[in-house]
Amino acid sequence: MLEFDGKRFEASLESDLDRDGMRLALRDTEMEEVAEVFYSDVDATMTLTTFQPALPLQAAEWLIAQAKVRLPPTA
């Protein structure tokens, strides 16, 4: 469980077979998805998507930093 600006979140690393890649998803305490970073196996790019208009900046920064470490494939 993570906490940013008094709000709690959970993160999970997931395969995404439909889009051919992996993603690090961030959900609130009601398990609503609030953001994700998606890594594409097709073109080796990462994309941040937010699903709520008011995501705490610290949460977005944490998600991006974790995605840089956890998503790209290891050599």
Helices and strands as residue ranges (DSSP letters): E 2-4, E 7-16, E 21-28, E 33-40, E 46-50, H 57-70
